[in-house]
Amino acid sequence: TLSDYFLGIKIYDAKKPLAKKLWLTMSILVNLFLLIYFKYAYFFTESINNFLGTHIEVMNHFAQFTNEFYDTNFRVDAILLPVGISFFTFQTMSYAIDVYRGHVKPVKNLLDFGFYVSFFPQLVAGPIVRAADFIPQLYKDYSLTKKQFGMALFWILNGLIKKMILADYIAVNFIDRVFSNPLSYSGFEGLMALYGYSLQVYADFSGYTDIAIGIAILMGFRLPKNFNSPYKAVSTGDFWKRWHISLSSWLKDYLYIPMGGNRGGSAFSFITLGIILFFISLIAASIWVALGLLLGVAVTMVFAWIIPTFKRWLITNINIMLTMLIGGLWHGASWNFVLWGGLNGVGIVVYKLWRKISPWESKNTWYKRAWAIFLTFNFITFTRIWFRSESFSKAGDLIHQIRFNFNAAIIPDVATAFWKVFLVMLVGYIIHWLPGWFKNWYRETFVNTSLVVKALICFTAVFIIYQFMAADMVPFIYFQF
């Protein structure tokens, strides 16, 4: 917070472009250092040890420093992950970049800047808020109309219902059991757990966002919309325009476009590609894989040099893949997340190719749209195997059970045993796929009802939530990021 506050002022006050770039570079390096140190130290250390056969151990240098000079007694062999560090880092980085680009003036008051970067409703799980959208709200007079109060109440209740009734109930009673030990369950149970998890992660994450938006309204602030019925998407690219919108737009504006976007590549593109290929070699722990990757890159570069149109196509898709791979790594310090991000990138690239050759792309019929939604939803759900699984091996176990031990004969028994869970899943998906106009109607109906009716609805909702509440509190999924 302190570094970005002062560096933002330095960036703005610098007269020469080179000086501005140097101050911006310093800000980005400080942010990335803290993010990598606290979140990715174990990940990178383990990858390097696997590749080189070394036995490097992680050490908490901050704890070591305080133990030595301030007589504390912190553990030096463990690094605790600050809650919401990924969201916090992206938010502070975007502030410095926006000041550099001239999109916003630096905040003069340190307390105002601290309030912006630590605004508690969205601090730990988003949405990611940009300075240009949030900081001007600090200087507006507080106001809360009757309609705004009703809207805030609606979003808070909506989020609690998503979290407590949908996400937590199906997670505790079914999904967590299957993913913790996939080999103990049939392929049918694994498949249902996978579809259940797609609902859980949406209800959990969007539920948090709804609550954050509602609390912010009560405090006099407006947060950006973060979800737009993502499972109605007709392609992987469309999905990412509807899912975690604040992250998708952040990656586009601060990563994809600076790398060249669809206009071509930049030095940053190739540096990033080199770093990613290096770490792919680390996970493979094989010099032959590294050599194979180098050979593949060399052959591809030759083709790109010979065929200019191929070069432009290649660089654009490299930028897409790099953006999605980094987006995957942002979610978690695990190769599972990198693979998940890569699969989403492949989905975007493949659809771009398909759109050019498909004879049905120009047709606008309801069944074509329904088929596109069906395919996209199932592809996104498939990629979630690696997002949810604790390791590559458990992801492989789940896939194995679905492929080779589906055991359709026990479907009636499973349906009987977990009928409440499956019913909640069905209701959740039906609500999600309701037409937008209907959702707007019942939201506006709630907002425009009298205070007495609102109180009765709230009491009923809280009572139902209490009945579904698990014995142990289930943390929000995105708290780990």
C-alpha positions as CSV (number, residue, x, y, z in Angstrom):
1,T,0.0,0.0,0.0
2,L,2.7,2.5,1.0
3,S,4.9,1.7,-2.0
4,D,2.1,2.1,-4.6
5,Y,0.9,5.3,-2.9
6,F,4.3,7.0,-3.1
7,L,5.2,5.5,-6.5
8,G,1.9,6.6,-8.0
9,I,2.8,10.2,-7.1
10,K,6.3,9.7,-8.5
11,I,4.9,8.4,-11.8
12,Y,2.5,11.3,-12.1
13,D,5.1,14.0,-11.2
14,A,7.8,12.6,-13.5
15,K,8.3,14.8,-16.5
16,K,10.3,12.5,-18.8
17,P,8.7,9.3,-20.3
18,L,11.8,7.2,-19.2
19,A,11.4,8.3,-15.6
20,K,7.7,7.4,-15.7
21,K,8.5,4.0,-17.0
22,L,11.2,3.4,-14.4
23,W,8.8,4.3,-11.5
24,L,6.1,2.1,-13.0
25,T,8.5,-0.7,-13.4
26,M,9.5,-0.4,-9.8
27,S,5.9,-0.5,-8.7
28,I,5.2,-3.6,-10.8
29,L,8.3,-5.4,-9.5
30,V,7.4,-4.7,-5.9
31,N,3.9,-6.0,-6.3
32,L,5.1,-9.1,-8.2
33,F,7.8,-9.8,-5.7
34,L,5.4,-9.9,-2.8
35,L,2.9,-12.0,-4.8
36,I,5.5,-14.5,-5.9
37,Y,7.1,-14.6,-2.5
38,F,4.0,-15.3,-0.5
39,K,1.9,-17.3,-3.0
40,Y,4.4,-19.1,-5.3
41,A,7.5,-19.7,-3.2
42,Y,6.6,-23.4,-2.6
43,F,5.4,-23.9,-6.2
44,F,8.6,-22.6,-7.8
45,T,10.8,-24.3,-5.3
46,E,9.2,-27.7,-5.7
47,S,9.3,-27.3,-9.5
48,I,13.0,-26.5,-9.5
49,N,13.8,-29.3,-7.1
50,N,12.0,-31.8,-9.4
51,F,13.8,-30.6,-12.4
52,L,17.3,-30.3,-11.0
53,G,17.2,-32.9,-8.3
54,T,18.0,-30.4,-5.7
55,H,16.7,-30.0,-2.1
56,I,16.1,-26.3,-1.8
57,E,13.9,-25.4,1.1
58,V,11.6,-22.5,1.5
59,M,12.6,-20.0,4.1
60,N,10.5,-17.1,5.5
61,H,13.1,-14.3,5.4
62,F,10.7,-11.8,7.0
63,A,10.3,-14.1,10.0
64,Q,14.0,-14.6,10.2
65,F,14.6,-10.8,10.1
66,T,12.1,-10.1,12.9
67,N,13.4,-13.0,15.0
68,E,17.0,-11.7,14.8
69,F,16.4,-8.0,15.3
70,Y,13.2,-7.9,17.3
71,D,13.5,-11.0,19.4
72,T,10.3,-12.6,18.0
73,N,9.7,-16.3,17.7
74,F,8.1,-16.8,14.3
75,R,8.6,-20.0,12.3
76,V,11.2,-19.5,9.5
77,D,10.3,-22.7,7.6
78,A,6.7,-21.7,6.7
79,I,5.2,-18.9,4.6
80,L,1.6,-18.0,5.4
81,L,-0.5,-17.0,2.4
82,P,-2.2,-13.6,3.0
83,V,-6.0,-13.9,2.3
84,G,-6.9,-12.3,-1.0
85,I,-3.3,-11.4,-2.0
86,S,-4.0,-12.0,-5.7
87,F,-7.0,-9.6,-5.8
88,F,-5.1,-7.0,-3.7
89,T,-2.0,-7.2,-6.0
90,F,-4.0,-6.8,-9.2
91,Q,-5.8,-3.9,-7.8
92,T,-2.7,-2.0,-6.7
93,M,-0.9,-2.8,-10.0
94,S,-3.8,-1.5,-12.0
95,Y,-3.7,1.8,-10.0
96,A,0.0,2.4,-10.9
97,I,-0.6,1.5,-14.5
98,D,-3.7,3.7,-14.8
99,V,-1.7,6.7,-13.3
100,Y,1.1,6.0,-15.9
101,R,-1.5,5.9,-18.7
102,G,-3.1,9.1,-17.5
103,H,-6.5,7.4,-16.8
104,V,-6.5,8.6,-13.2
105,K,-4.6,11.1,-11.0
106,P,-2.8,9.8,-8.0
107,V,-4.5,9.9,-4.7
108,K,-3.1,12.7,-2.5
109,N,-4.4,11.4,0.8
110,L,-2.8,8.2,2.1
111,L,-5.9,7.2,4.1
112,D,-8.0,7.5,1.0
113,F,-5.6,5.3,-1.0
114,G,-5.5,2.8,1.9
115,F,-9.3,2.7,2.0
116,Y,-9.4,2.0,-1.8
117,V,-7.0,-0.9,-1.7
118,S,-8.5,-2.4,1.5
119,F,-12.2,-1.9,1.0
120,F,-13.3,-4.9,3.0
121,P,-16.5,-6.1,1.1
122,Q,-14.5,-7.0,-2.0
123,L,-11.0,-7.3,-0.6
124,V,-10.6,-11.0,-0.4
125,A,-12.5,-12.3,-3.4
126,G,-13.3,-9.4,-5.7
127,P,-14.6,-8.0,-7.9
128,I,-11.4,-6.4,-8.8
129,V,-12.0,-2.6,-8.6
130,R,-10.2,0.0,-10.6
131,A,-9.1,3.3,-9.1
132,A,-10.8,5.3,-11.8
133,D,-14.1,3.7,-10.9
134,F,-13.8,3.7,-7.1
135,I,-11.7,6.6,-5.9
136,P,-14.1,9.4,-7.2
137,Q,-16.8,7.8,-5.1
138,L,-14.8,8.6,-2.0
139,Y,-15.5,12.3,-2.4
140,K,-19.3,12.0,-3.0
141,D,-21.8,12.7,-0.3
142,Y,-23.3,9.6,1.3
143,S,-26.8,8.8,0.2
144,L,-29.0,5.7,0.5
145,T,-32.5,5.9,-1.1
146,K,-35.3,3.5,-0.3
147,K,-34.8,1.8,-3.6
148,Q,-31.0,1.5,-3.1
149,F,-31.7,-0.1,0.4
150,G,-34.0,-2.6,-1.2
151,M,-31.4,-3.4,-3.9
152,A,-28.7,-3.9,-1.3
153,L,-30.9,-6.2,0.7
154,F,-31.8,-8.2,-2.4
155,W,-28.1,-8.7,-3.3
156,I,-27.1,-9.7,0.2
157,L,-30.0,-12.2,0.5
158,N,-29.3,-13.5,-3.0
159,G,-25.7,-14.1,-2.2
160,L,-26.5,-15.8,1.1
161,I,-28.9,-18.2,-0.5
162,K,-26.4,-19.1,-3.3
163,K,-23.7,-19.7,-0.7
164,M,-25.5,-21.4,2.1
165,I,-28.3,-23.3,0.3
166,L,-26.8,-24.1,-3.0
167,A,-23.0,-24.2,-2.8
168,D,-22.4,-25.4,0.8
169,Y,-25.1,-27.9,0.9
170,I,-24.1,-29.8,-2.2
171,A,-20.4,-29.5,-1.3
172,V,-20.6,-30.9,2.2
173,N,-23.1,-33.6,1.4
174,F,-21.7,-34.9,-1.9
175,I,-19.0,-33.1,-3.9
176,D,-16.3,-32.9,-1.3
177,R,-16.6,-36.6,-0.5
178,V,-16.2,-37.6,-4.1
179,F,-13.3,-35.4,-5.0
180,S,-11.4,-36.3,-1.8
181,N,-11.3,-39.9,-2.8
182,P,-12.5,-40.5,-6.4
183,L,-11.6,-44.2,-6.5
184,S,-14.2,-44.9,-3.7
185,Y,-17.0,-43.8,-5.9
186,S,-18.4,-44.9,-9.3
187,G,-18.0,-43.0,-12.5
188,F,-21.6,-41.9,-12.4
189,E,-21.1,-40.4,-8.9
190,G,-17.9,-38.7,-10.2
191,L,-19.7,-37.2,-13.1
192,M,-22.5,-35.9,-11.0
193,A,-19.9,-34.4,-8.5
194,L,-18.3,-32.7,-11.5
195,Y,-21.6,-31.1,-12.6
196,G,-22.3,-30.3,-9.0
197,Y,-19.0,-28.5,-8.6
198,S,-19.7,-26.3,-11.7
199,L,-22.8,-25.2,-9.8
200,Q,-21.0,-24.9,-6.5
201,V,-18.1,-22.8,-7.7
202,Y,-20.6,-20.4,-9.5
203,A,-23.0,-20.2,-6.5
204,D,-20.1,-19.8,-4.1
205,F,-18.2,-17.1,-6.0
206,S,-21.1,-15.1,-7.4
207,G,-22.7,-15.4,-4.0
208,Y,-19.8,-13.6,-2.4
209,T,-19.8,-11.0,-5.1
210,D,-23.6,-10.4,-4.6
211,I,-23.0,-9.9,-0.8
212,A,-20.1,-7.6,-1.5
213,I,-22.2,-5.5,-3.9
214,G,-25.0,-5.3,-1.4
215,I,-22.8,-4.3,1.5
216,A,-21.0,-1.7,-0.7
217,I,-24.4,-0.1,-1.6
218,L,-25.3,0.2,2.1
219,M,-21.9,2.0,2.6
220,G,-22.6,4.3,-0.4
221,F,-20.4,2.7,-3.0
222,R,-21.0,0.9,-6.3
223,L,-19.0,-2.2,-7.3
224,P,-18.9,-3.5,-10.9
225,K,-21.0,-6.5,-12.0
226,N,-18.8,-9.7,-11.9
227,F,-21.1,-12.3,-13.4
228,N,-23.7,-12.4,-16.3
229,S,-25.2,-15.9,-16.4
230,P,-21.9,-17.6,-17.5
231,Y,-23.5,-21.0,-18.2
232,K,-25.6,-19.4,-20.9
233,A,-22.3,-18.7,-22.9
234,V,-22.2,-20.0,-26.5
235,S,-18.4,-20.3,-26.6
236,T,-15.4,-20.4,-24.3
237,G,-14.6,-16.7,-25.2
238,D,-18.2,-15.8,-24.4
239,F,-17.9,-17.6,-21.1
240,W,-15.0,-15.5,-20.1
241,K,-17.0,-12.3,-20.9
242,R,-19.6,-13.5,-18.4
243,W,-17.5,-15.2,-15.7
244,H,-15.4,-13.2,-13.2
245,I,-15.8,-10.2,-15.5
246,S,-13.5,-7.9,-13.5
247,L,-10.6,-10.4,-13.8
248,S,-11.3,-11.0,-17.5
249,S,-11.3,-7.3,-18.3
250,W,-8.2,-6.8,-16.1
251,L,-6.3,-9.5,-18.0
252,K,-7.4,-8.0,-21.3
253,D,-6.4,-4.4,-20.5
254,Y,-3.2,-5.0,-18.6
255,L,-1.9,-8.2,-20.1
256,Y,-3.4,-9.3,-23.5
257,I,-3.4,-5.8,-25.1
258,P,0.1,-4.8,-23.9
259,M,1.4,-8.1,-25.4
260,G,0.0,-7.0,-28.7
261,G,-3.5,-8.5,-28.6
262,N,-4.8,-9.4,-32.0
263,R,-2.4,-6.8,-33.7
264,G,0.7,-8.8,-33.2
265,G,3.3,-9.7,-30.7
266,S,5.7,-7.6,-28.5
267,A,8.9,-8.4,-26.7
268,F,6.8,-9.0,-23.6
269,S,4.9,-11.8,-25.4
270,F,8.1,-13.7,-26.2
271,I,9.7,-13.2,-22.8
272,T,6.5,-14.5,-21.2
273,L,6.4,-17.5,-23.6
274,G,10.0,-18.3,-22.7
275,I,9.3,-18.2,-19.0
276,I,6.2,-20.5,-19.4
277,L,8.1,-23.0,-21.5
278,F,10.9,-23.0,-19.0
279,F,8.5,-23.9,-16.2
280,I,6.8,-26.6,-18.4
281,S,10.2,-28.1,-18.6
282,L,10.5,-28.0,-14.8
283,I,7.2,-29.9,-14.3
284,A,8.2,-32.5,-16.8
285,A,11.6,-32.8,-15.0
286,S,13.2,-33.9,-18.3
287,I,15.9,-32.3,-20.4
288,W,14.4,-34.0,-23.4
289,V,11.1,-32.3,-22.9
290,A,13.0,-29.0,-22.8
291,L,14.9,-29.8,-26.0
292,G,11.6,-30.9,-27.7
293,L,10.0,-27.6,-26.8
294,L,12.9,-25.7,-28.2
295,L,12.8,-27.7,-31.4
296,G,9.0,-27.1,-31.7
297,V,9.4,-23.4,-31.2
298,A,12.2,-23.2,-33.7
299,V,10.2,-25.0,-36.4
300,T,7.2,-22.8,-35.7
301,M,9.3,-19.7,-36.0
302,V,10.6,-20.8,-39.4
303,F,7.1,-21.3,-40.7
304,A,6.1,-18.0,-39.3
305,W,9.0,-16.3,-41.1
306,I,8.1,-18.0,-44.4
307,I,4.3,-17.4,-44.2
308,P,3.4,-13.8,-42.9
309,T,-0.3,-14.6,-42.5
310,F,0.6,-17.7,-40.3
311,K,2.8,-15.4,-38.2
312,R,0.0,-13.0,-37.4
313,W,-2.4,-15.8,-36.6
314,L,0.3,-17.5,-34.5
315,I,1.2,-14.5,-32.5
316,T,-2.4,-13.6,-31.8
317,N,-3.1,-17.0,-30.5
318,I,0.1,-17.1,-28.5
319,N,-1.1,-13.9,-26.8
320,I,-4.4,-15.6,-26.0
321,M,-2.8,-18.7,-24.6
322,L,-0.3,-16.7,-22.5
323,T,-3.1,-14.7,-21.1
324,M,-5.1,-17.8,-20.1
325,L,-2.1,-19.6,-18.7
326,I,-1.2,-16.7,-16.5
327,G,-4.8,-16.3,-15.5
328,G,-4.8,-20.0,-14.5
329,L,-1.6,-19.5,-12.5
330,W,-3.2,-16.4,-10.8
331,H,-5.9,-18.7,-9.4
332,G,-3.5,-20.9,-7.6
333,A,0.1,-22.0,-7.1
334,S,-0.4,-25.4,-8.8
335,W,0.1,-26.9,-12.2
336,N,-3.5,-28.0,-12.0
337,F,-4.5,-24.4,-12.4
338,V,-2.0,-23.8,-15.2
339,L,-3.5,-26.7,-17.1
340,W,-7.0,-25.5,-16.4
341,G,-6.1,-22.1,-17.8
342,G,-4.4,-23.6,-20.8
343,L,-7.4,-25.7,-21.6
344,N,-9.6,-22.6,-21.6
345,G,-7.1,-21.0,-23.9
346,V,-7.3,-23.9,-26.2
347,G,-11.1,-23.7,-26.2
348,I,-10.9,-20.0,-27.2
349,V,-8.4,-20.7,-30.0
350,V,-10.3,-23.7,-31.4
351,Y,-13.6,-21.8,-31.5
352,K,-11.9,-19.0,-33.4
353,L,-10.8,-21.5,-36.0
354,W,-14.2,-23.3,-36.1
355,R,-16.1,-20.0,-36.5
356,K,-14.2,-19.4,-39.8
357,I,-15.0,-22.8,-41.3
358,S,-18.4,-23.7,-39.8
359,P,-21.3,-23.6,-42.2
360,W,-23.7,-23.1,-39.3
361,E,-22.0,-20.1,-37.7
362,S,-24.1,-17.5,-39.6
363,K,-27.4,-19.2,-38.7
364,N,-29.2,-17.7,-35.8
365,T,-31.7,-20.4,-34.6
366,W,-32.7,-21.4,-31.1
367,Y,-31.5,-24.9,-31.5
368,K,-28.1,-23.8,-32.8
369,R,-27.8,-21.5,-29.7
370,A,-29.0,-24.3,-27.4
371,W,-26.4,-26.7,-28.9
372,A,-23.6,-24.1,-28.5
373,I,-24.6,-23.5,-24.9
374,F,-24.6,-27.3,-24.2
375,L,-21.2,-27.8,-25.7
376,T,-19.7,-24.8,-24.0
377,F,-21.1,-25.7,-20.6
378,N,-19.8,-29.3,-20.8
379,F,-16.4,-28.2,-22.0
380,I,-16.1,-25.7,-19.1
381,T,-17.3,-28.4,-16.7
382,F,-14.7,-30.8,-18.0
383,T,-11.9,-28.3,-17.4
384,R,-13.0,-28.0,-13.8
385,I,-11.7,-31.5,-13.1
386,W,-8.2,-29.9,-12.7
387,F,-9.6,-26.8,-11.0
388,R,-11.1,-28.8,-8.2
389,S,-8.9,-31.8,-7.9
390,E,-6.1,-31.7,-5.2
391,S,-3.5,-33.1,-7.6
392,F,-2.9,-34.5,-11.1
393,S,-3.2,-38.0,-9.7
394,K,-6.7,-37.4,-8.2
395,A,-7.8,-35.7,-11.4
396,G,-6.6,-38.8,-13.3
397,D,-8.5,-41.0,-10.8
398,L,-11.8,-39.2,-11.4
399,I,-11.4,-39.4,-15.2
400,H,-10.5,-43.1,-14.9
401,Q,-13.7,-43.8,-12.9
402,I,-15.9,-41.9,-15.4
403,R,-14.4,-43.7,-18.3
404,F,-14.0,-47.3,-17.0
405,N,-16.2,-47.6,-13.9
406,F,-19.3,-45.7,-14.8
407,N,-21.5,-48.6,-13.4
408,A,-24.9,-47.5,-14.8
409,A,-26.5,-50.3,-12.8
410,I,-26.2,-48.4,-9.5
411,I,-27.7,-45.1,-10.8
412,P,-31.1,-45.8,-9.1
413,D,-29.3,-46.5,-5.8
414,V,-27.2,-43.4,-6.1
415,A,-30.2,-41.3,-7.0
416,T,-32.1,-42.6,-4.0
417,A,-29.2,-42.0,-1.6
418,F,-28.4,-38.4,-2.8
419,W,-31.8,-37.3,-4.1
420,K,-31.8,-34.2,-1.9
421,V,-28.5,-33.1,-3.3
422,F,-29.5,-33.8,-6.9
423,L,-32.8,-31.9,-6.4
424,V,-30.9,-28.8,-5.1
425,M,-28.5,-29.1,-8.1
426,L,-31.5,-29.2,-10.5
427,V,-33.2,-26.2,-8.9
428,G,-29.9,-24.3,-8.9
429,Y,-29.4,-24.9,-12.7
430,I,-33.0,-24.1,-13.5
431,I,-32.7,-20.8,-11.7
432,H,-29.5,-20.0,-13.5
433,W,-31.0,-20.7,-16.9
434,L,-34.1,-18.6,-16.3
435,P,-34.6,-15.8,-18.8
436,G,-32.9,-12.5,-17.9
437,W,-36.2,-10.6,-18.0
438,F,-37.7,-12.9,-15.4
439,K,-34.7,-12.4,-13.0
440,N,-35.0,-8.7,-13.5
441,W,-38.7,-8.9,-12.7
442,Y,-38.5,-10.7,-9.4
443,R,-35.5,-8.5,-8.4
444,E,-37.5,-5.3,-9.1
445,T,-40.6,-6.8,-7.4
446,F,-38.6,-7.4,-4.2
447,V,-37.1,-3.9,-4.4
448,N,-40.5,-2.2,-4.8
449,T,-42.3,-4.1,-2.0
450,S,-43.1,-2.5,1.3
451,L,-40.7,-2.7,4.2
452,V,-43.0,-5.1,6.1
453,V,-43.0,-7.5,3.1
454,K,-39.2,-7.2,2.8
455,A,-38.9,-8.1,6.5
456,L,-41.1,-11.2,6.1
457,I,-39.1,-12.3,3.1
458,C,-35.8,-11.8,4.9
459,F,-37.1,-13.7,8.0
460,T,-38.2,-16.6,5.8
461,A,-35.0,-16.7,3.8
462,V,-32.9,-16.6,7.0
463,F,-35.0,-19.5,8.5
464,I,-34.5,-21.6,5.4
465,I,-30.8,-20.8,5.3
466,Y,-30.5,-21.9,8.9
467,Q,-32.1,-25.3,8.0
468,F,-29.5,-25.9,5.3
469,M,-26.5,-24.6,7.2
470,A,-23.7,-27.1,7.6
471,A,-22.3,-27.9,11.0
472,D,-18.9,-26.5,10.0
473,M,-18.6,-23.2,8.2
474,V,-17.4,-23.7,4.6
475,P,-15.0,-20.9,3.5
476,F,-15.6,-19.2,0.2
477,I,-13.7,-21.0,-2.6
478,Y,-12.0,-17.9,-3.9
479,F,-10.6,-17.0,-0.4
480,Q,-7.6,-19.3,-1.3
481,F,-6.7,-17.0,-4.2
